[in-house]
Amino acid sequence: TDFKIAMNISGGSDFTIRDNDIKQMSQDGLYMGGLKNVTIEDNYFGDYLSADPSDPTNKESIQFYTNGSTAPSEGVTIRGNTFSSEDYRQNILIFNELYRDGDSSAITATSSSRTTTSAAPTPRASP
């Protein structure tokens, strides 16, 4: 079985994603947009099952997106998470108009750790 994404959340407010083991995804762990006042904390992201571990395409542990129909996320806190990967992967990808335009309070990430047993991923620009 190929699990591509653990959680795909579009819209929502005032909730917490806490104490989860998010494992064996071939692509993103969390794929989210249009959120308000959300906390993502104390989760484990790792043990991925990528078909091609050397290909960084569509592999983020946490990804925020917007598009023509999704509002920017705001009031999001990411803290205390552990990221572990043996393939090329970004821990957190933020494509969010508020964040892009300089509102650093829209999404804050603190006190997370990263463990890897291979070469560090090559950063990839947001679309």
PyMOL commands that set and color helices and strands:
alter all, ss='L'
color gray80, all
select helices_A, chain A and resi 97-100
alter helices_A, ss='H'
color red, helices_A
select strands_A, chain A and resi 7-18+21-23+30-41+44-46+60-64+74-79+82-85+90-94+107-110+113-116
alter strands_A, ss='S'
color yellow, strands_A
deselect
rebuild
show_as cartoon
